[in-house]
């Protein structure tokens, strides 16, 4: 069994530190390898890893404990709950790690990938290229194997060349682009709207044709202003809700 190793995190001083740490640690927990230890490092070790105070770390752990992802035992330590699942709705305060956490923690199957002409509805994002690399993935609940959402990502070809599709079975596209490919992401613009399930969505998600779904579009921008990735994700309407919290500072 390997030791549990949380991902690294670049802190954004405009957002609450405890929130950023909890989101990053959540993504690490939900995306851990099957042979990783369920025991977390100590509060002091985690605080040093993230570069925050022990009090901040304690608040982040409390958030995850209330969510049911971890349990804390006096003198024994902090442990990941073996059957921990993501709860909904989720708070989203605008960090990239929050996006990663939102997309983590389910079993992912890559349905297919390859180059294709830029779809007409995405032409405004990829005006300077003739084709994009498309990745199609189905996410399912790890326990029931019930499909929860399916995603299409359109990625600029120069970045797609460095993507190993096997990584997409373990990590969300945002994490792969940032941490594996090395894209310096400046922002992600999210749009969520209600739609009706088309034949392909109904078949993949095992829902009736024309039943309500949540359609998410996420546009990822690099620091130079180029669109790196456009994600279109169809969520089962009976499995997800989204909450956005705007903090006043």
C-alpha positions, 0 to 999 in steps of 0.5 A: 500500500502506498502512502497518500500524497495530496496534490500541490496547490498554488494559493490564490490570496483573493479566495479563502485559504481554507476553501482552496485547501479543502477543494484541493484535498478533496480532489486528491482524495477522490482521485487517489489510486486504489492502493493508496493508504486511507490514512492522511498525513497529520494536520501539521504535515498537511499545513506545511504541504499547503503552506498554510497555518494549522488553524486554516488546515483544521478548518479545511479538514472540518469541511471535508469531515462534514461532507463525509469524506474523512473521519477524525479520531483523537490520538489515531489520526484522520482517515479517508472514508472508504465509501466516501462519495461526493455530496451535492450541491457543491460550493464553487468560489472560483478556483481552478482546484474547485473545478478539478474537485467538481469533476473528480471522484467517479469512474471514467471510461474514455469512449473515444478520441481523435482529430475532427473538424472544428464543430460549427458551434465552437467556431468562435473559440477556435477561429485560427485552427481547422481541427481540434482533438475531441475526447468523449468520456462517460462517468459513472458512480463508483459503487452503483455503476450508474452513469452520471454524466458524459463529456466531450472535450474539444482541445487545441491540437498542439496541446492534445499531442501531449495528452495520454488518454489513459490519464483521463480515466484517472483525472479530469481534463482540467488537471491533465492540461494544467499538471501534466501538459503544463498549460498555464490556465488563466480562467475558466468560464462556466455556463450551466443550462437546462436542456432535454436529453437527445438520443445519444445522451438518453442512451449513454445516461440511461434516461428517457428521451427528452428528459431534463438534463443539465448541460454544462459548457466550460471554456478554458483559457490560457494566459495568452488568451487562447482557448485551450479546451471547450468542455461540454458535459451532460449531467443527469438532472436527477443526480446533480445541482449546482450552487454558486456562492459570491463572496464579498470582500 
